């Protein structure tokens, strides 16, 4: 498991009803039809079970349909031109509906419960081996808490009893299930497991990518923060199963906000081997993957299909492949430049390539116009827009075997390999873009500005068809040679799950909600650590050139003195855009309807650059996802009471 090249073994035993209906099977290293208590009383069983826990992350993170459920329908993302019902249903804009059948949160449900049962088996039986240190058992505790935390945020209360008692390992098929309440899930498993994990886990992982005290502190702080919001319930969002918003341990929401702050600051002050990268660009740079800002990731590798868990040459878009990055990659391969000035012989000047700015296009998800104009309004001082999106598409036709030395592009001007063929402008230009010009045939309805060889689209012109791509999740490989590489393969990059930087946001949010700060660590101070880093440039990503520029003072000067929740959410979006955080952030803070009920985007037709304002209908019951239909179909008895209200 060096570099967390995980040898995947059997997922776990599919015995409780929660496990029925999982469509994906985990690649087996040592085939096992069942895990038994005796197996977890051996070193082989403990290590095998722990290995499967790291591997199970691949079935959630990088799985594009689950990724979609965390973003589409928020203020970050809407559906794109080629979206099917998986994406339109999640948008809540009248083109689909979230139901127990259509919700892709089923991916989480199907992957989490088998892993929880494996964790139960290790925690319950590993001590009998006699040679298993508490640190190893706490890895299982971390993953059990991790899965339950993801589940309780998504579905509300979920079952702690998988068939043989609460938090007990189950080996017998059952067809009944009882959901625990939200407070029970937090106080019986999430909090105690994470507290134990913090005590027993090492500061540095036992393997590269292994869980540590720092990642356990992050999730405990985040769980305290989320539970505090749940107790406070400022907008009266319903919960299920029905229960009073009273903590069984008698603590107030304010107590939990303070705990969230204290734990997050403790992690910042005791980082172990973790730290912020010097520049935002370096956080998501493919050649810098697994850097020390990343606390947890679902790993992949180009070194071996076995360790990658997927083909290195092709993917059909199924887990455990990492194919989430395709979804916000539009079909840039439709861009055309001309072989001659008559514009009669057109050539694909930007070809599909296994490189971070490009990759495999699916056109399923796209940013809203407000993301470009509001969230990332400052594109001069703040490096995060440049470090998030591909906004310049450069010629690479020679890598695809086209021998033309140069091509003719906008205004019949010559372009060479590496030159900009299409640019999504940072701001609206002072001159009017000519989108109607038919002389120069971009083939995608892009516009022309006088004196520019590149086609252009302005922020108000991005559409469901053409939009800046998501660079931060883009493909990165070192085996392309001088060609286009393997752009049809799933990404061999790790999918980042947790970052050290989030600790600053958790503590800042808790402070805004009333937690008493430590000296020099108010919300203003903490957010400015992140913003100052965002002002540090070493490379202009879309300009493709060195840019040694320190705008940190300007970034700090622009920070409002009185930070509120909306500002924290805006900063979180700038920092973590497109990484799968947003639905959870808006649900936790109960800001989903306020911030995402309308958005602006141009249509799906070629050359449509007329913004439309779209309304969403975000009703309170939607703050919980539906229990998957596969779970309900496999149960006996009345399942209506098992389902979250609004979905029956």
Buried (B, 14 or more C-beta within 10 A) or exposed (E): BEBBBBBBBBBBBBBBBBBBBBEBEBBBBEEBEEBBEEBBBBEEBBBBBBBBBBBBBBBBBBBBBBBBBBBBBBBBBBBBBBBEEBBBBBBBBEBBBBEBBBBBBBBBBBBBBBBBBBBBBBBBBBEEBEEBEBBBBBBBBBBBBBBBBBBBBBBBBBBBBBBBEBBBBBBEBBEEBEBBBBBBBBBBBBBBBBBBBBEBBBEBBBBEBBBBBBBBBBBBBBBBBBBBBBBBEEEEBBBBBEBEEEBEEEBEBBBBBBBBBBBBBBBBEEBBEBEBBEBBBBBBBBEBBBBEBBBBBBBBBBBEBEBBBBBBEEBEBBBBBBBBBBBBBBBBBBBBBBBEEEBEEBBBBBBBBBBBBBBBBBBBBBBBBBBBBBBBBBBBBBBBBBBBBBBBBBBBBBBBEBEBEBBBBBBBBEBBBEBBBBBBBBEEEEEEBBBEBEEBBBBBBBBBBEEBBBBBBBBBBBBBBBBBBBBBBBBBBEEBEEBBBBBBBBBBBBBBBBBBBBBBBBBBBBBBBEBEBBEEBBBBBBBBBBBBBBBBBBBBBBEEEEEEBEBBEBBBEBBEEEBEBEBBBBBBBBBBBBBBBBBBBBBBBBBBBBBBBEBBBBBBEBBBBEBEEBEBEBEBBBBBBBBBBBBBEBBEEEBEEBBBBBBE
